[in-house]
Amino acid sequence: MLLRARRGGVTAAGRAVVSPHERSRITRRAVATAMRYLSTIVGCACLLLAAICIAIACQVFI
């Protein structure tokens, strides 16, 4: 069955045959992509917060 999954096997219901190993690899890839985008968003939010803090500090001390 694993060989059929690699060659694009299809069940009687028309769904692709995917091995459990392949399914977990797809899930890990999706989680890694989500974490990459989330880390980018969090990094931009931190830079924005730092810019706001510097702007407030400039107004207070100047």
C-alpha positions in Angstrom: 0.0 0.0 0.0 2.9 2.4 0.7 4.1 1.9 -2.9 0.7 2.8 -4.3 0.7 5.9 -2.1 3.9 7.1 -3.6 2.7 6.4 -7.1 -0.5 8.3 -6.5 -2.9 5.5 -5.6 -6.6 6.2 -5.2 -9.2 4.5 -3.1 -12.7 3.4 -4.2 -14.0 6.7 -2.7 -11.7 8.7 -5.0 -9.4 9.9 -2.2 -5.7 9.7 -2.5 -3.9 7.0 -0.5 -1.5 8.7 1.9 0.7 6.8 4.3 0.8 7.9 8.0 4.4 9.0 7.6 3.5 11.2 4.6 0.6 12.7 6.5 2.8 13.6 9.5 5.4 15.2 7.2 2.7 17.3 5.6 1.5 18.4 9.0 5.0 19.3 10.2 5.5 21.4 7.0 2.3 23.3 7.6 3.2 23.9 11.3 6.7 25.1 10.2 5.2 27.5 7.7 2.7 28.9 10.2 5.5 29.4 12.7 7.6 31.2 10.1 4.8 33.7 9.3 3.9 34.1 13.0 7.5 34.9 13.9 7.7 37.5 11.1 4.5 39.2 12.4 5.8 39.1 16.0 9.1 40.6 14.9 7.4 43.4 13.0 5.2 44.1 16.1 8.3 44.4 18.3 9.9 46.8 15.9 6.8 48.9 15.8 6.6 48.9 19.6 10.3 50.0 19.8 9.6 52.8 17.4 6.6 54.0 19.5 8.7 53.9 22.7 11.5 55.9 21.1 9.0 58.5 19.8 7.5 58.9 23.3 11.0 59.1 24.8 11.9 61.8 22.3 8.8 63.8 23.2 9.4 63.5 26.9 13.1 64.3 27.1 13.3 67.0 24.4 
